[in-house]
């Protein structure tokens, strides 16, 4: 009888230990899912800074950047939420936002995890090539991604 009680107690301890381990694993899994959801739902800001007077290329960069952001958001397998904003550097708000992101002049920047990636040069070189601007935005995001 004593042997049966000892075996029963040992089984009870093992079951309790297994349950605690499973609970800990579930909690860790839940924490990872929540962290993953935070990363996956992160908002990427694509900001175009410009002056009041702009040439055709400047306007094309803005237009194609906006289209690229819309296409990236339309992707069903998207990983991030993209926002497109434009600021006029001749206006008070534009100057304030540019100062916050340490932008001195006309620029196209991608902000991810607080990191600013300046893609101005490539955007202007490829102003009429939507696919290349889109690719540069994605490259900048991946470069500054947490994963």
Secondary structure as UniProt FT lines:
FT   HELIX           2..40
FT   STRAND          43..50
FT   HELIX           56..74
FT   TURN            76..77
FT   STRAND          81..88
FT   TURN            89..90
FT   HELIX           92..100
FT   TURN            101..102
FT   STRAND          107..112
FT   TURN            113..114
FT   STRAND          115..118
FT   HELIX           120..125
FT   TURN            126..128
FT   HELIX           130..143
//
